């Protein structure tokens, strides 16, 4: 029986002569293919929203999110997971990216172990019923991801497959399948291109929507950002000014009193309450908006 070639590995007729074109035309074709990838993500919106909602329920039970991937897909997962703490102030470990072959393989593809199904299962051994396991594979067939999803399902974790193949062999291992049908790449089989674009959009959207639901933003302001340098410190002050309309000097002073904790400073500025009441409200009602509402109800 002939082997079925996944759509991501097939030849793209729109770019068959790309090597004969001037640079501007090459770039135009690449851009058009990326646009198709973003459109494909839009078609997966319902399943992506379901993944966000079900993951939110797990995190409310103390769960964590785990990405499993290899190659370009896995590297994008590492990038997304790494940005969660500085962007949203979430605890380290809330999002973890497991890469086939470990950290060394992230920068050296020669030690990538995407065919190691047993390694995927071993990496997923830390999961439990509150966990969220997201397998990321453009072709939908990576053995490392298969091992991880199979072990995750056995542990009772929520299982999600992110793929660019509507007929992904691993789809039966996941409760939710987020499929961006991107089709053939501009360069045959180079899934760092269109499939990579779709994967990045999916992961960015998933993690950002999940953190918004967790109350880690105020409107579209990143109130959870960690000011690890001078630039971010100034951004924190500007954020408070933007959110409250208070003078910069006032915002800077309250932020300093809160030891740089933006949510605490923001709750104080919005309500006029004490630092202690702001901290208590945030502990009991995660999210600035929820804490402010609770303080208003309390009078």
N, C-alpha and C positions, 0 to 999 in steps of 0.2 A: 504494500500500500504506500503510495507516494506521500512524503512528508508535506504537511500543510504549512505554507509560509505565512507568517502573520502579516497583517497589512503594513506594519511598521518596517518590515524587511523587504517589501516589494519595490519595484522600480517606478519612479514617478515620471509619467510622460510629459508633465509640464516643464520639467527641468532636464530633459534628456540631453540637450545641447548646451548646458550651462557653461561648459568650459570654452565655448567659442564666443562668448559674449563679452562686451566691455564691462568694466567694474560696476558702473552705475546700473546696468541691466541685471548683473548678477545680484546686486544688493536688492534691487526691486523684486526679483523672484523670491529671494530669501524672506523678504518682508511680507510678501503676499502669502507665503506658506505659513509664516508665524501667525498671520491674521486668521488663517483657517484653523490654527490650533486653538486660538482664543475662542472662536466660534464653537468649536467642539466642546470646550469646557462648559459653555453656556447650556448646551444640550444636556449636560450631566447635572444640571442645577438641582433637580429634585432629590437625587440620591446623595449629592453632597450636603444638602440641607438636612437630610435625614441623618447623615453621619455626624454632623455638628450637634443636632439635638440629642441623639443617643449618647454621644461622647460626653455632653454636658451632664447628663444624668449620672454617668459613671464618675465624673470628676466631683460631683456633689457628694458622692459616697467615699471620697478620699482617694479616688483612682488617679492613674497617670496615663499619659499617652506615649506609645512606643512606635517609632517608625522602623521598618525593616526594608533594606534595599541594598542594591549593588550597582556598580557602574555609575553612569550619569544620574540615574534616578535616585540612587542612594546618596550621592553627593549633594543633591538638591535637598534631600531630607535632612542631612547633617546641617546644612546652612539654615534651614527653617527652624530646626530645634534649637540651634545655637542662639538665635536672635530672640527667643521668647523671654528670657530673663531680662536682658537690657531694655527691651521694648515695653514689656508689661509689668516688670517687677515681680514676676512669678518665681516661686521657689525653684532652685536648680533641681532638676530631676522630674519636674512636672511633665516636661517633654524630653524624651531620650531617643536619639537616633542610633540604631544598631546597624553597622555597616559590615558587609561580608568581608572578613579578613581583618577587621579592626581599624584603628586609626591609621596604621601604616599604609593600609590599602587605599585610604581616602586620597592620598597624594601620589601613590605608586600603583598604577593599574596592574603591574606585573604580579602583585601579590594578592589581587582581588580573588576572593573565593566564592564567586556567585554560584558555582555548581555544588557547593557543600550544603546539602539539605540538612544533614545532622547538625551542622554548625548553627543553622537557623533555628532549629529546635532547641539547641543548647542556649542560645541567646535569649530565647523566649521563656526560659525556665523561671524567670523572675516574675512572670505575670500571674495575676489572680483574677477573681470574678469582677473586681472593680476596674480592671485595666482596659485600655483601648489599644488594640494592635492593628497597625496600618501597614499592609504590605504594598510596596511600590515597585512596579515592574512594567515597563512599556509594552513588552511582548506578552505579559501575563503568564509567563512560564518559568521564571527564574527559580531554580531548585532551592536556593537559600531562603527565598520568600515563602516557598511552599512549606518548608520545614517549620518556619516561624509561625505561619498561620495555622498549620495543623496543631502545633503545640499550644498555641493561644486558644484555639477553639476547645481543646481538651481541658484547658484551665478555666473555661467559662468566661473568658474575656470577650469583649466586643471585637469582632473581626471585620476589617474593611480592606477591600482591594482597590488600589488606584492603578489603572492601566489604560493603555491606548488601543487595546485589542478587544473589540466587542465579543470575540469568541475565545477569550482568555482561558487556557486550560485550568487555571487556578480559581476560577470564579465560584466553583462549588465549595471552596474552603472559606469563603467570606459571607457574613450575614448581609453586608452591604457592598455592592459593586459600583464604584464611581468610574465610569468609562468615558474617556474623551477620545472619540474615534477620529484621530488625526490623520490616518492614512499614511501613504508612502512619504518618506522624507525627501527633502531636496537633494541630499546625497544619500544614495541607497544604503539603508541600514544605520545611518548616523543619528541615533535617537537622542543625542545631546541637542539636536536642533528642534524640530517641531514638537516631538514628544516631550523634550525637555522643557520647552516653553509651556506646554499644557500642564505638565507636572508641577512646575513652579507656581503657576497660577492657582492650581488646585490646593497645594499645600499652604501657600500664603493665605488663600481665602479661608481654608478650614481652620487654621490656627488663629487667625485674626477674628473670625466670627465667634470662635469658641471663647476667646478671651473677652470679647465684647459681652457675650452672654454671662460671663463670670463677673461682670462689673468692673473690669480693669481699664475701662475708658470712661470719660465723662463727655458725652456727645462724641465728637471725633477727635478729642484731645487725649494724648497718651499720658494719662495721669500716673501710670505705673512705671514710667521710664526711670532708669537708674542713672543718675548723673555721675558718671565715672570720669568725666573730664570737664574742663572749663566751659567748652562749648555747650555741653548738655546742661551744665549748671545754669547758664544763661537762658537756655531753652525752658528750663523749669520755671524760672521767674517769669518769662514771657507768657508761658502757659497760664500761670495764675492770674496775670494781668488780663489776658484774653478772656478767661472764664468768669472773672468776677467784676471787672471794670474798676478794680481798686488801683491806687497809685503804685508805681513800681517799688518805691521805698517801703511801703506797707507790706507788699507781697514778699519782698526780700527778707524783711524782718521776721514775718510769721514763718516763712520757710526755714529760716535759721533756727528759730525756736523749736521747730518740729524736727530738727536734725536732718533736714533735707527730705523728709517724708512728704511727698506732694499730696497724697490723699488727705492726710491729717491737716495740712496747711489749707487745703482747698475747703474742707468741711468747716474749718474755723472761720475762714474768710466769708463763706456763703451764709453762715448761720450766726456768727458772732459768739459762738460757744467757747468754752474753755478747752484747753488741750486735752484734759482728762476726759471730758464728755465726747470730744471728737474721736479719741482713740477707742473709747467704749462703744460708741455707735458703729464704728467701722468693724470692730471685732464681732459685734452681734448682727450686723447687716452689711455684708461685704459689698463694696461698691459705693462710690461717692454719692450717687443719686439716691440709693437706698438708705444710706446713712443720714443724708439731709432730710429725706422724707420722714424717717423715724424720729428725728429730733423735732421736726415741725409738729408731728402728731403728739409728741410728749409735752410740747409747749415750753 
